[in-house]
Amino acid sequence: MPSRLRGGAGFIIGTMFILLVALTYRQAFSDDIADHPGNRRALIEEMSIDRGDIYAADGSVLATSRPQNGAYKREYPRGAAFAAATGYYSAIRGRSGVEAGQNAWLAGRRHFSSWQDWYNSLANKHRRGGDITLSIRPELQNKAWELLAGRRGAVVVLNPATGAVLAIVGRPSYDPNLIESDWKNIAAVEGLLVNRASQGLYPPGSIFKIITAAGALSSGTAKPTSVYNGPAVLPVFGGKVTNFADQDQGRMTLEKAFTKSTNTIFAQIGLNLGAAGLVGAAQDFGFNSQPPFDLPTAASVIPEPASMDKVMTAWTAVGQGRTLVTPLQMALTAGAIGEGGRIYRPRLTEFVRDYEGAVRYQAGPRLWRQATDGATAAKIKKMMVATVKDGTGRAAWLDSVAVAGKTGTAELGGGKPPHAWFVGFAPANNPEVAVAVLVENGGLGGTTAAPIARELFKAALRVNHW
């Protein structure tokens, strides 16, 4: 055979060998295919595996597997109240929540520590998945579930110093035990399978003023003592910004305007900061980026500066416009103020044990981003404490613990009641918990969301002190 042909044949054979090895690796070892929620073959194969259990922080079982007809069936002892965290697992319907995000651990397919582990996997031996312990506090999760009863909305409670999520709830929800037997009814309810806490996108209303203030203070555009006029209506280049109930609030400082949530003053602050400065501040807090989290998570969005005219810039500064946020993002935003501007990666998984009980993974605090500087965060924290003590957030006040917070009432138009928001943290000087409360079409944030936050603070701090 001529040398040119031999060389060509050798190249082709070598290329085919490389492709064969890559394909074999991807099919046998890569998580991309095996963990895809729509991979029915993988799901059916996994039914023969004694899937690992999911535990809450106190050791109570949130998900377990029971033998049934030569396979295993998933059970969820806590039902709908914990569905936003656990999700569901089904050979027919796929996976969601932690069941999807941590599938490789639960199915016992990740991180072989030895060749023997690898051989046992190929030989189908020790087909017991790893157990996962979450940071969820059952008492707090149940409390959040109860507080949202009869409402549509979401709650996120987390430790801002570590990123550990202590409670995550969305209502309405579904019972993961019924994901197969009652699928038709579950799937018929629009948005029922969407995790409102991490995937729901909502206009923020005045809770966005935390970010507007951060941008203005850190850039030197404004000071807490800067004085503005707060008319009922502020004309803006052919448009206008209005205060709630068209109230003329007179002259006041930025600090007072934050406490009273004065739209027309924050519109001026936003115009002085400019669209680029406003968007930059939001992106520093994580907007337009997907937070790294155990669950499917949407990125909170703010428009590009070039797409914003003066009127849009003014409305964006007060939390309206085209800005959309998740409750998770706003819990992280509030927590950042309590932590000197630092945002730690949110997490649910605390640690993983393999089928022999050995700890294979243990979580720890990991910084996600520095949203603002410590001096700016301290100024905003002072304003948030004043908001709860003397302003729109008084319904979140606790006699024994200083609470920092911000209310929001997100107008929707079309005659629909506004969404009610509250975000904050406590204790103010040494935060143990940060919360975000959203009540869809709930009316005023200070009337509807702030009282829910107050009960969450009481429950969370009581849990932490046990």
Protein Blocks (a to p, Z undefined) as FASTA:
>chain_A
ZZklmmmmmmmmmmmmmmmmmmmmmmmmmmklmmpmklmklmmmmmmpccdddddfkopa
fbdcddeehiacdddfklmmlmmmnopadfklopehjllmmmmmmnopgoiabfklmmmm
mnopaiacdddddfbdfklmmmmmmmmgoiacddddddfknopafbdcddddddfklmmm
mmmmmmmpghklpcfklmpccdebjmlmmmmmmmmmmnopacfklccdddfbdceehiac
ddehhiaebjadfklmmmnopaklmmmmmmmnommlmmmmmmmnopaiacddfbdcdddd
dddfklpcfklmmmmmnopajbdcdfklmmmmmmmmmnoopacdddfblbdcdfkopafb
dcddddfbdfbafklmmmmmmmmmmmmmmmmmlmmpcfkbccddddddddebjoiacddd
ddddddfklcfbdcddddehkbpfklmmmmmmmmmmmmmmmmmmZZ
